Amino acid sequence: MNYRSTIGLLAAGAAVALSTGCASTMNQSSAQALLPEIDVVQVKENSDEALKLAQEAKLDIEVINTKLTELDNRLVLLSEEVSAVSIAKIEELENRLSLLIEAYKDLQARMNAHEVSVHGKPKAAGPAPSFAPSAGAPLLNTSSEYDDYHGALRVFNSRNYAQALKLFNETAQKYPQGSYADNCQYWIGETHYALGEYAAAVAAFGRVLKFENSSKADDAQLKIGLSYLKMGQAGTAKAELKKLIDRYPASEYVPRAQKYLADMK
């Protein structure tokens, strides 16, 4: 190979190398133009921040769920407490109302008796009279039965049920045919009921029903049904509550008996 040929080959090789290098440079430039610059440090920081926020959100959700569970438990407990207190309170208020009604009826009857003894007939309804009884005709005559019975009622009203039961039983034994015999038996039943002695309450209330035309008959029939309900004998309780509705349709306790029956369906 002569000198001129050698120079030609070298020139051709240089041209190829130059063209290859330019092509490589252009390819790298194009790739850099297509792909944006990525800041690895910034990406890591963003990832760490996102992970931290996710963990905090998870903790917040767990705290909220815990609080919701606590609130649910409190609501359940509160509902149970309100239900229990309401029933007990209703029964207590009914007892107190029965005491007041009984005292009113007794006072009215005794005042009418006094009017008969003084005027020969009951005084017509109107303004409260102003009595000036003589020493031989007291306004309200009392008796030992009256005193014993109302003394037992006062003890019951103070919630000393054990002592009240003792006094009611003593009064019932002393005056088996007395004016307050049926009432006394009824409050014996109420005392057993208050003490949670429901079988004994049923027996006492049942004795009230044996008195003819007792003003406590519908009260006793209601409490017989409720006593069986307390003992968990729903079938018998339903039957006794239905007796109240059938036998005493005008009783003030009929709506309550109907409500109990509806709740037991």
C-alpha positions as CSV (number, residue, x, y, z in Angstrom):
1,M,0.0,0.0,0.0
2,N,1.3,3.4,-1.0
3,Y,1.3,6.5,1.1
4,R,-1.7,8.1,-0.7
5,S,-3.8,5.0,-0.1
6,T,-2.9,4.9,3.6
7,I,-3.9,8.6,4.0
8,G,-7.2,7.8,2.4
9,L,-8.0,5.0,4.8
10,L,-7.1,7.0,7.8
11,A,-9.4,9.8,6.7
12,A,-12.2,7.5,6.1
13,G,-11.8,5.9,9.6
14,A,-11.8,9.3,11.2
15,A,-15.0,10.3,9.4
16,V,-16.7,7.1,10.6
17,A,-15.6,7.6,14.2
18,L,-16.7,11.2,14.1
19,S,-20.1,10.3,12.7
20,T,-20.6,7.5,15.3
21,G,-19.6,9.9,18.1
22,C,-22.0,12.5,16.9
23,A,-24.8,10.0,16.6
24,S,-24.2,8.8,20.2
25,T,-24.1,12.3,21.5
26,M,-27.4,13.1,19.7
27,N,-29.1,9.9,21.1
28,Q,-28.1,10.9,24.7
29,S,-29.3,14.5,24.1
30,S,-32.6,13.2,22.8
31,A,-33.1,10.8,25.8
32,Q,-32.3,13.6,28.2
33,A,-34.8,15.8,26.4
34,L,-37.5,13.1,26.7
35,L,-36.9,12.2,30.4
36,P,-37.2,15.0,33.1
37,E,-34.6,15.3,35.7
38,I,-35.4,13.2,38.9
39,D,-34.4,14.5,42.3
40,V,-33.8,11.3,44.2
41,V,-33.4,13.1,47.5
42,Q,-36.7,15.0,47.1
43,V,-38.5,11.8,46.1
44,K,-37.2,10.0,49.2
45,E,-38.3,13.0,51.4
46,N,-41.8,13.0,49.8
47,S,-42.1,9.2,50.3
48,D,-41.1,9.5,54.0
49,E,-43.6,12.4,54.5
50,A,-46.4,10.4,52.9
51,L,-45.6,7.3,55.0
52,K,-45.6,9.5,58.1
53,L,-49.0,11.0,57.3
54,A,-50.4,7.6,56.6
55,Q,-49.2,6.3,59.9
56,E,-50.7,9.3,61.7
57,A,-54.0,8.9,59.9
58,K,-54.1,5.2,60.9
59,L,-53.4,6.2,64.6
60,D,-56.2,8.8,64.4
61,I,-58.6,6.2,63.0
62,E,-57.7,3.8,65.7
63,V,-58.3,6.4,68.4
64,I,-61.7,7.4,66.8
65,N,-62.7,3.7,66.7
66,T,-61.8,3.2,70.3
67,K,-63.8,6.3,71.3
68,L,-66.8,5.1,69.3
69,T,-66.6,1.7,71.0
70,E,-66.5,3.4,74.4
71,L,-69.5,5.6,73.5
72,D,-71.4,2.5,72.3
73,N,-70.7,0.7,75.6
74,R,-71.8,3.8,77.5
75,L,-75.0,4.1,75.6
76,V,-75.8,0.4,76.2
77,L,-75.1,0.8,79.9
78,L,-77.1,4.1,80.1
79,S,-80.0,2.5,78.2
80,E,-80.1,-0.4,80.7
81,E,-79.8,1.9,83.7
82,V,-82.6,4.1,82.4
83,S,-84.8,1.2,81.7
84,A,-84.2,-0.3,85.1
85,V,-84.6,3.0,86.9
86,S,-87.8,3.9,85.0
87,I,-89.5,0.6,85.9
88,A,-88.5,0.9,89.6
89,K,-89.5,4.6,89.6
90,I,-92.8,3.9,88.0
91,E,-93.6,1.3,90.6
92,E,-92.6,3.5,93.5
93,L,-94.7,6.4,92.2
94,E,-97.6,4.1,91.7
95,N,-97.3,2.9,95.3
96,R,-97.2,6.5,96.5
97,L,-100.1,7.4,94.4
98,S,-102.1,4.5,95.8
99,L,-101.3,5.6,99.3
100,L,-102.5,9.1,98.5
101,I,-105.7,8.0,96.9
102,E,-106.3,5.6,99.7
103,A,-105.8,8.3,102.3
104,Y,-108.1,10.7,100.3
105,K,-110.9,8.1,100.0
106,D,-110.6,7.2,103.6
107,L,-110.8,10.8,104.7
108,Q,-113.8,11.4,102.4
109,A,-115.6,8.4,103.8
110,R,-115.0,9.5,107.4
111,M,-116.1,13.0,106.7
112,N,-119.3,11.7,105.1
113,A,-119.8,9.5,108.1
114,H,-119.4,12.5,110.3
115,E,-121.9,14.5,108.3
116,V,-124.4,11.7,108.6
117,S,-123.9,11.6,112.4
118,V,-124.3,15.4,112.7
119,H,-126.9,16.2,109.9
120,G,-128.5,12.9,109.2
121,K,-127.2,12.9,105.6
122,P,-123.9,13.5,103.7
123,K,-123.3,17.2,103.0
124,A,-123.6,18.2,99.3
125,A,-120.5,18.9,97.4
126,G,-119.3,22.5,97.7
127,P,-116.8,24.6,99.6
128,A,-115.0,22.8,102.4
129,P,-117.2,23.1,105.5
130,S,-116.0,24.7,108.7
131,F,-116.7,22.2,111.4
132,A,-117.1,23.0,115.1
133,P,-117.8,19.6,116.6
134,S,-118.7,19.3,120.2
135,A,-116.5,17.4,122.6
136,G,-118.8,14.4,122.4
137,A,-118.7,14.3,118.6
138,P,-115.1,14.6,117.3
139,L,-114.6,15.4,113.6
140,L,-112.8,12.1,112.8
141,N,-113.3,9.1,115.0
142,T,-110.3,6.8,115.0
143,S,-110.0,3.2,115.9
144,S,-107.2,0.9,116.9
145,E,-107.5,-0.9,113.5
146,Y,-107.3,2.5,111.7
147,D,-104.2,3.5,113.7
148,D,-102.5,0.1,113.2
149,Y,-103.2,0.0,109.5
150,H,-102.1,3.6,108.8
151,G,-99.1,3.2,111.0
152,A,-98.0,0.2,108.8
153,L,-98.6,2.4,105.7
154,R,-96.3,5.0,107.1
155,V,-93.6,2.5,107.7
156,F,-94.0,1.1,104.1
157,N,-93.8,4.6,102.7
158,S,-90.5,5.0,104.5
159,R,-89.3,1.9,102.6
160,N,-88.7,-0.1,105.8
161,Y,-90.4,-3.1,104.1
162,A,-89.4,-5.8,106.6
163,Q,-91.0,-3.8,109.5
164,A,-94.0,-2.8,107.4
165,L,-94.6,-6.5,106.5
166,K,-94.6,-7.4,110.2
167,L,-97.1,-4.6,111.0
168,F,-99.4,-5.4,108.2
169,N,-99.5,-9.1,109.2
170,E,-100.2,-8.2,112.8
171,T,-103.1,-5.9,111.7
172,A,-104.5,-8.5,109.4
173,Q,-104.5,-11.1,112.2
174,K,-106.0,-8.8,114.7
175,Y,-108.8,-7.6,112.4
176,P,-109.6,-10.4,109.9
177,Q,-113.1,-8.9,109.2
178,G,-112.1,-5.3,109.8
179,S,-112.8,-2.3,107.6
180,Y,-109.2,-2.4,106.2
181,A,-108.8,-6.2,105.9
182,D,-108.7,-6.2,102.1
183,N,-106.4,-3.2,102.0
184,C,-104.1,-4.7,104.5
185,Q,-103.8,-7.9,102.4
186,Y,-103.1,-5.8,99.4
187,W,-100.2,-4.0,101.1
188,I,-98.9,-7.3,102.4
189,G,-98.6,-8.3,98.7
190,E,-97.0,-4.9,97.8
191,T,-94.4,-5.4,100.6
192,H,-93.5,-8.9,99.4
193,Y,-93.2,-7.5,95.9
194,A,-90.9,-4.7,97.1
195,L,-88.8,-7.3,98.8
196,G,-88.5,-9.4,95.6
197,E,-90.6,-12.2,97.2
198,Y,-92.9,-12.6,94.2
199,A,-94.4,-16.0,95.0
200,A,-95.5,-14.7,98.4
201,A,-96.8,-11.5,96.7
202,V,-99.0,-13.6,94.4
203,A,-100.5,-15.4,97.4
204,A,-101.2,-12.2,99.2
205,F,-102.7,-10.5,96.2
206,G,-104.8,-13.6,95.6
207,R,-106.4,-13.2,99.1
208,V,-107.5,-9.7,98.1
209,L,-109.6,-11.1,95.3
210,K,-111.6,-13.2,97.8
211,F,-113.0,-10.1,99.4
212,E,-116.3,-9.1,97.9
213,N,-116.4,-5.7,96.1
214,S,-112.9,-4.8,97.2
215,S,-111.6,-1.5,95.9
216,K,-108.2,-3.1,95.6
217,A,-109.3,-6.0,93.4
218,D,-108.0,-4.5,90.1
219,D,-104.8,-3.3,91.7
220,A,-104.2,-6.9,93.1
221,Q,-105.0,-8.5,89.7
222,L,-102.4,-6.2,87.9
223,K,-99.8,-7.0,90.5
224,I,-100.4,-10.8,90.2
225,G,-99.6,-10.5,86.5
226,L,-96.5,-8.4,87.2
227,S,-95.3,-10.8,89.9
228,Y,-95.4,-13.7,87.4
229,L,-93.6,-11.6,84.9
230,K,-90.9,-10.9,87.5
231,M,-90.6,-14.6,88.0
232,G,-90.1,-15.2,84.3
233,Q,-93.4,-17.0,83.8
234,A,-94.5,-15.0,80.8
235,G,-97.4,-17.3,79.8
236,T,-99.0,-17.1,83.2
237,A,-98.3,-13.4,83.4
238,K,-100.2,-12.9,80.1
239,A,-103.2,-14.9,81.3
240,E,-103.4,-12.8,84.5
241,L,-103.1,-9.5,82.7
242,K,-105.9,-10.6,80.3
243,K,-108.0,-11.4,83.4
244,L,-107.6,-7.8,84.5
245,I,-108.8,-6.5,81.1
246,D,-111.7,-8.9,81.0
247,R,-112.9,-8.6,84.6
248,Y,-112.2,-4.9,85.2
249,P,-112.6,-3.2,81.8
250,A,-113.1,0.2,83.5
251,S,-109.9,-0.1,85.5
252,E,-107.3,2.6,85.2
253,Y,-104.7,-0.2,84.9
254,V,-106.1,-1.6,81.7
255,P,-103.9,0.5,79.4
256,R,-100.8,-0.5,81.3
257,A,-101.8,-4.2,81.1
258,Q,-102.3,-3.8,77.4
259,K,-98.9,-2.3,77.0
260,Y,-97.3,-5.2,78.9
261,L,-99.1,-7.7,76.7
262,A,-98.0,-5.8,73.6
263,D,-94.4,-5.8,74.8
264,M,-94.5,-9.6,75.4
265,K,-95.6,-10.5,71.8
